[in-house]
Amino acid sequence: MKIGVQMITFRVVFRLMEAQRKYPSRGDIWICDFGTNKGSEINGIRPCLIINQKLKREQTCIVLPASNTIRKSTYSLNNYHFVLHQVRAVDTLRLRRYLHSFSKDLVDEALEQLNQFLKE
């Protein structure tokens, strides 16, 4: 009987935690662990901009990683330098911590820069 009560308690706590969890959505800045690199891929723990729509219970999201180095393929936005040629899909488990969100206008501007870069 005690095990049944513990399971019910666990399920209630899990549902409460799930309800409070922040899911990544377009325009959010998260700290992401990109892991180790292969070749010239971006790596390490760094901020990234979520560029796809709101994700609830999704496994992956598309991000633009930020860098301290300004290159010709970077886009600067509010003290972040996003590396346009390193856009990639990452598992949401790599997202460690939510920082803040940008306004829709700023995100649209960043997406326009990404579109221009991809057309070149």
Backbone as JSON, one array per atom type, in Angstrom:
{
  "sequence": "MKIGVQMITFRVVFRLMEAQRKYPSRGDIWICDFGTNKGSEINGIRPCLIINQKLKREQTCIVLPASNTIRKSTYSLNNYHFVLHQVRAVDTLRLRRYLHSFSKDLVDEALEQLNQFLKE",
  "N": [[0.83, -1.21, 0.0], [1.98, 1.24, 0.74], [3.81, 1.71, -1.33], [2.13, 2.24, -3.49], [0.99, 4.71, -2.73], [3.29, 6.28, -2.75], [3.88, 6.23, -5.49], [1.67, 7.59, -6.57], [2.07, 10.08, -5.37], [4.53, 10.74, -6.54], [3.75, 10.96, -9.24], [2.0, 13.18, -9.1], [3.75, 15.22, -8.23], [5.54, 15.19, -10.39], [3.83, 16.03, -12.48], [3.22, 18.61, -11.6], [5.77, 19.79, -11.73], [6.19, 19.58, -14.48], [4.21, 21.27, -15.44], [5.19, 23.72, -14.63], [7.49, 24.01, -16.01], [9.6, 25.77, -18.26], [9.22, 25.98, -21.63], [11.14, 26.03, -24.62], [10.79, 28.72, -26.94], [10.28, 30.64, -29.97], [12.56, 33.29, -30.19], [13.54, 33.18, -27.62], [16.35, 33.25, -25.4], [18.63, 30.91, -24.5], [20.9, 29.12, -22.36], [23.05, 26.87, -23.76], [24.41, 23.62, -24.04], [26.63, 22.74, -26.26], [28.35, 20.68, -26.49], [31.21, 18.66, -27.5], [33.19, 19.53, -30.36], [33.25, 18.75, -33.89], [35.59, 19.11, -36.26], [35.13, 22.3, -37.54], [32.87, 22.98, -36.11], [30.76, 24.76, -33.83], [31.26, 24.79, -30.3], [31.02, 23.86, -26.78], [29.65, 25.56, -23.86], [27.25, 27.94, -24.24], [25.32, 30.94, -24.96], [22.25, 30.78, -26.89], [19.99, 31.52, -29.57], [16.66, 30.73, -29.91], [15.06, 29.74, -32.81], [12.87, 28.52, -33.99], [9.28, 27.85, -33.89], [7.07, 27.84, -30.94], [7.77, 25.24, -28.71], [6.46, 22.47, -27.33], [6.96, 19.75, -25.52], [8.57, 18.8, -27.54], [11.36, 17.21, -29.11], [13.6, 18.32, -30.34], [15.1, 21.49, -31.24], [15.63, 24.4, -33.29], [18.46, 26.39, -33.42], [20.4, 29.44, -33.11], [23.66, 29.78, -32.41], [25.57, 31.8, -30.11], [28.54, 33.85, -30.12], [31.74, 35.05, -28.99], [33.45, 36.02, -30.79], [33.6, 38.16, -33.53], [32.67, 37.7, -36.77], [32.47, 37.79, -40.4], [30.11, 36.5, -40.89], [28.51, 36.85, -38.69], [25.79, 38.04, -36.69], [24.95, 40.8, -34.9], [23.14, 41.46, -31.98], [21.8, 43.16, -29.45], [24.16, 42.96, -27.65], [24.82, 40.31, -28.15], [26.44, 38.06, -30.34], [25.5, 36.42, -32.97], [26.18, 33.46, -34.7], [25.73, 33.01, -37.91], [26.33, 31.04, -39.83], [26.39, 28.74, -38.35], [23.94, 27.7, -37.68], [21.79, 25.32, -36.25], [20.19, 22.17, -35.37], [19.29, 21.15, -32.14], [19.0, 18.9, -29.4], [16.46, 19.3, -26.97], [17.32, 18.66, -24.46], [19.85, 19.62, -24.28], [19.57, 22.25, -23.66], [20.18, 24.28, -21.06], [19.51, 26.47, -19.3], [17.08, 28.99, -19.12], [17.37, 32.33, -20.22], [16.34, 34.95, -21.18], [13.9, 36.67, -23.25], [13.66, 37.94, -26.61], [12.04, 40.69, -28.28], [9.35, 40.39, -30.68], [9.85, 41.91, -32.98], [12.68, 42.22, -32.98], [13.45, 39.56, -33.22], [12.34, 38.9, -35.71], [13.93, 40.54, -37.29], [16.44, 39.33, -36.9], [15.89, 36.82, -38.06], [15.46, 37.61, -40.68], [18.04, 38.45, -41.37], [19.31, 35.97, -41.21], [17.97, 34.61, -43.3], [18.86, 36.16, -45.48], [21.58, 35.56, -45.37], [21.53, 32.81, -45.93], [20.66, 32.81, -48.55], [22.81, 33.74, -49.98]],
  "CA": [[0.0, 0.0, 0.0], [2.84, 2.39, 0.82], [4.4, 1.93, -2.65], [1.09, 2.86, -4.31], [0.89, 6.12, -2.32], [4.5, 6.94, -3.24], [3.75, 6.39, -6.94], [0.7, 8.66, -6.8], [2.75, 11.31, -4.98], [5.52, 11.01, -7.58], [3.04, 11.43, -10.44], [1.5, 14.53, -8.83], [4.9, 16.11, -8.22], [6.03, 15.26, -11.76], [2.9, 16.86, -13.26], [3.42, 20.0, -11.16], [7.04, 20.23, -12.3], [5.99, 19.68, -15.92], [3.38, 22.44, -15.68], [5.97, 24.91, -14.35], [8.68, 24.02, -16.86], [9.62, 26.72, -19.37], [9.57, 25.35, -22.9], [11.75, 27.01, -25.53], [9.97, 29.24, -28.03], [10.99, 31.58, -30.84], [12.99, 34.54, -29.56], [14.15, 32.93, -26.31], [17.78, 33.03, -25.28], [18.92, 29.84, -23.54], [22.26, 28.6, -22.27], [23.03, 25.56, -24.41], [25.65, 22.84, -24.03], [26.81, 22.2, -27.6], [29.23, 19.51, -26.42], [32.48, 18.77, -28.19], [32.99, 19.79, -31.78], [33.88, 17.99, -34.96], [36.08, 20.09, -37.22], [34.93, 23.71, -37.2], [31.58, 23.2, -35.46], [30.78, 25.51, -32.57], [31.18, 23.86, -29.18], [31.01, 24.44, -25.45], [28.42, 26.06, -23.24], [27.12, 29.32, -24.69], [23.92, 31.32, -25.24], [21.75, 30.57, -28.25], [18.68, 32.07, -29.87], [15.71, 29.74, -30.45], [14.48, 30.38, -33.99], [11.62, 27.91, -34.46], [8.09, 28.18, -33.11], [6.96, 27.29, -29.59], [7.95, 23.79, -28.65], [6.02, 21.84, -26.1], [7.2, 18.3, -25.59], [9.34, 18.46, -28.73], [12.68, 16.67, -28.79], [14.66, 19.16, -30.88], [14.77, 22.85, -31.64], [16.62, 25.01, -34.17], [19.07, 27.49, -32.67], [21.55, 30.19, -33.59], [24.57, 29.94, -31.28], [26.26, 33.08, -29.95], [29.98, 33.75, -30.02], [32.44, 36.27, -28.61], [34.22, 36.43, -31.96], [32.8, 38.75, -34.6], [33.1, 37.32, -38.11], [31.58, 38.4, -41.39], [28.83, 35.79, -40.88], [27.83, 37.0, -37.41], [24.77, 39.07, -36.6], [24.95, 41.33, -33.54], [21.83, 41.84, -31.49], [21.81, 43.38, -27.99], [25.38, 42.4, -27.03], [25.05, 38.92, -28.57], [26.93, 37.92, -31.71], [25.01, 35.12, -33.41], [26.95, 32.92, -35.81], [24.71, 32.61, -38.87], [26.68, 29.81, -40.54], [26.38, 27.61, -37.42], [22.57, 27.35, -37.31], [21.7, 23.85, -36.12], [19.16, 21.58, -34.53], [19.82, 20.54, -30.93], [18.02, 18.27, -28.53], [16.09, 20.21, -25.9], [18.07, 18.3, -23.26], [21.07, 20.43, -24.26], [19.23, 23.58, -23.14], [20.38, 24.22, -19.61], [18.85, 27.5, -18.5], [16.43, 30.1, -19.83], [17.87, 33.63, -19.82], [15.32, 35.96, -21.44], [13.33, 36.63, -24.6], [13.69, 39.15, -27.42], [10.73, 41.07, -28.83], [9.05, 39.81, -32.0], [10.52, 42.72, -34.01], [14.1, 41.88, -33.0], [13.58, 38.19, -33.73], [12.08, 38.98, -37.15], [15.13, 41.13, -37.88], [17.46, 38.28, -36.89], [15.51, 35.82, -39.05], [15.69, 38.21, -42.01], [19.49, 38.36, -41.59], [19.61, 34.56, -41.48], [17.47, 34.34, -44.65], [19.78, 36.8, -46.43], [22.82, 34.78, -45.35], [21.3, 31.51, -46.58], [20.47, 33.06, -49.97], [24.12, 34.06, -50.61]],
  "C": [[0.86, 1.26, 0.0], [3.46, 2.72, -0.53], [3.39, 2.61, -3.57], [0.93, 4.34, -4.01], [2.09, 6.89, -2.83], [4.42, 7.18, -4.75], [2.78, 7.51, -7.3], [1.34, 10.01, -6.47], [3.77, 11.71, -6.05], [4.86, 11.57, -8.83], [2.52, 12.85, -10.26], [2.64, 15.53, -8.89], [5.45, 16.28, -9.64], [5.14, 16.15, -12.61], [3.01, 18.33, -12.88], [4.7, 20.58, -11.75], [6.89, 20.46, -13.81], [5.18, 20.94, -16.26], [4.17, 23.73, -15.5], [7.18, 25.05, -15.27], [8.53, 25.03, -17.99], [10.07, 25.98, -20.62], [10.16, 26.41, -23.83], [10.77, 27.43, -26.61], [10.77, 30.29, -28.79], [11.3, 32.87, -30.09], [13.6, 34.37, -28.19], [15.66, 32.8, -26.44], [17.96, 32.0, -24.18], [20.42, 29.6, -23.5], [22.2, 27.17, -22.78], [24.41, 24.9, -24.3], [25.79, 22.18, -25.4], [27.74, 20.99, -27.62], [30.55, 19.75, -27.13], [32.24, 18.89, -29.69], [33.67, 18.75, -32.66], [34.31, 19.02, -35.99], [35.86, 21.51, -36.74], [33.56, 24.0, -36.59], [31.77, 23.99, -34.16], [30.61, 24.53, -31.42], [31.1, 24.61, -27.85], [29.64, 24.87, -24.98], [28.33, 27.54, -23.56], [25.64, 29.65, -24.9], [23.55, 30.99, -26.68], [20.36, 31.17, -28.35], [17.82, 30.97, -30.49], [15.02, 30.4, -31.64], [13.25, 29.67, -34.54], [10.48, 28.22, -33.5], [8.08, 27.5, -31.74], [6.98, 25.77, -29.61], [7.45, 23.28, -27.31], [6.12, 20.35, -26.31], [7.9, 17.87, -26.88], [10.73, 18.02, -28.3], [13.81, 17.59, -29.25], [14.16, 20.56, -31.16], [15.92, 23.39, -32.5], [17.13, 26.27, -33.49], [20.15, 28.18, -33.49], [22.48, 30.37, -32.39], [25.22, 31.33, -31.28], [27.75, 32.84, -29.77], [30.55, 35.08, -29.53], [33.2, 36.85, -29.8], [33.28, 36.97, -33.03], [33.44, 38.38, -35.93], [32.18, 37.99, -39.11], [30.21, 37.72, -41.42], [28.17, 35.84, -39.5], [26.82, 38.15, -37.5], [24.7, 39.52, -35.15], [23.57, 41.85, -33.17], [21.9, 41.94, -29.97], [22.96, 42.67, -27.26], [25.59, 40.91, -27.28], [25.52, 38.94, -30.02], [26.56, 36.51, -32.18], [25.72, 34.69, -34.69], [25.98, 32.3, -36.81], [25.05, 31.3, -39.57], [26.72, 28.58, -39.64], [24.97, 27.26, -36.96], [22.46, 25.83, -37.28], [20.53, 23.44, -35.25], [19.84, 20.93, -33.33], [18.68, 19.9, -30.16], [17.72, 19.25, -27.39], [16.78, 19.86, -24.58], [19.38, 19.08, -23.16], [20.83, 21.84, -23.7], [19.26, 23.54, -21.62], [19.54, 25.22, -18.82], [18.29, 28.59, -19.41], [17.02, 31.41, -19.31], [16.81, 34.72, -19.97], [14.79, 35.79, -22.86], [13.51, 37.98, -25.29], [12.28, 39.44, -27.92], [10.58, 40.46, -30.23], [9.77, 40.58, -33.1], [12.0, 42.38, -34.11], [14.33, 40.48, -33.56], [13.34, 38.17, -35.24], [13.28, 39.56, -37.89], [16.26, 40.1, -37.97], [17.16, 37.21, -37.94], [15.7, 36.33, -40.47], [17.19, 38.16, -42.35], [19.9, 36.93, -41.91], [19.15, 34.18, -42.9], [18.4, 34.93, -45.71], [21.09, 36.01, -46.51], [22.66, 33.47, -46.11], [21.11, 31.66, -48.09], [21.8, 33.3, -50.7], [24.79, 32.83, -51.14]]
}
